Amino acid sequence: MDFEPAYTPEQRAFRAEVRAWLDDHVPHVEGDQDSDENYAKYRQLGRDLGERGWLRPTAPVEYGGGGLSVDHAIVLAEEMDRHDLTSPPYYDSGGSLGGASILVWGSEEQKRRLLPPIFRGETVTWQLLTGPEAGSDLASTETDAMRDGDEYVINGTKVFIGGSHGADSFWTICRTDREGARHQNVSWFMIPSDLPGITVERMYLLSDGREGIGRGYKNTIYFDNARVPAENLVGGENNGWKVASTHLELEHGSGGRIARNVWFERTRDRLRSLPANGAHPLEDAETRGLLADLFMETEVQRLFELRNFWMNRTHQDMSYEGPQASYYRKMSGLRASQIMLELLGPYAQLNDAEFDPTGGRFDSYLRNAIVSLHPGGTADIQKVIMARRIGIGRGERERAGRTVE
């Protein structure tokens, strides 16, 4: 069975335009992709994409998007993937998660003020969710936001915050009623990052950011009487959990993505490049069997993501599909990393250019396979969500969070 999408003549013509443009505009980088110099190049690429409406192609034009169809979005995602890039080509949770939440829950004034800089690549936005007291249990946040006239005074700490080169703004939920009922006492804010009382400190962890620009880095962010304008409260006071249901739905996998089966391709190509001591590894039946196992693990994940990409952008009713893809990705990553170790041996754990022409991608994947079990909702959280969505243990099935207006 062929799972690949068919393309219309309009898509093929658009692909030719996009491919030619990207070939001219994707920067040539050497060394660390996340160096200051290279990061600046990717930021410029993001702004160039945003100017054409290609950074958020399906978002409304009046808010900085491209106003394009899902057919165009598929082509853009595939052509970015051809260059080993996502959109945006750097860490920016505002475009994919926070911006979507504002699009669904924000006032018209907030949409016109906050969204264009995000959707055009002019600003970078980080999500601030996990705290020392609450990670997967996000509703238990103890970061407080107390109303004081036309401002909210925020105090608290957020940890394991992604990003390597700073951000222009943050979005988070805070507790706005200490005595209120759970899920009805939190509010959702977009916060300028340069406000007095905000401190960002780098965390040094097992994952080091090689695979993806800025995605592996983590930070601790402190709020000490930071005063945020009340106009940056999105969705209304104590309504933050409904707003959060949008970005959590997308983060848990409902947004999907389009990508090649890149880890199968990289492992196969790496095996081809290894020196042969007698018979080449690919001539061995056990090796070929393991490579087939790796293909199946990674191909199923690609198809889950492809399905969710289409369902989300064509506004299909979604249920368990997001957490299903997220859970599979987390567990499959462990299985795939074990197969890579069996296939490549020590070559999978080296990042010296003399021994690893990929620049440490395998080494990074193996370490991130462990780290990735937690972010975006743990594996256990994904199982709980799936159970609720299909009606296990409850009289009424849980509905997926809103991701469109």
Secondary structure, DSSP 8 states (H G I E B T S, - for coil): ---S----HHHHHHHHHHHHHHHHHS----S-TTSHHHHHHHHHHHHHHHHTT-SSTTS-GGGTS----HHHHHHHHHHHHHTT--SSSS--HIIIIIHHHHHHHS-HHHHHHHHHHHHTTS--EEEE--BTTBSSSGGG---EEEEETTEEEEEEEEEEEE-SS--SEEEEEEES-TTS-TTSSEEEEEEETTSTTEEEEEE--S--S-SSSSTT-EEEEEEEEEEEEGGGEES-TT-HHHHHHHHHHIIIIIT------HHHHHHHHHHHHS--SSS-GGGSHHHHHHHHHHHHHHHHHHHHHHHHHHHHHTT---SSHHHHHHHHHHHHHHHHHHHHHHHHGGGGG---TTT-TTSSHHHHHHHHHHHTTSTTS-HHHHHHHHHHHTTTTSSS---------
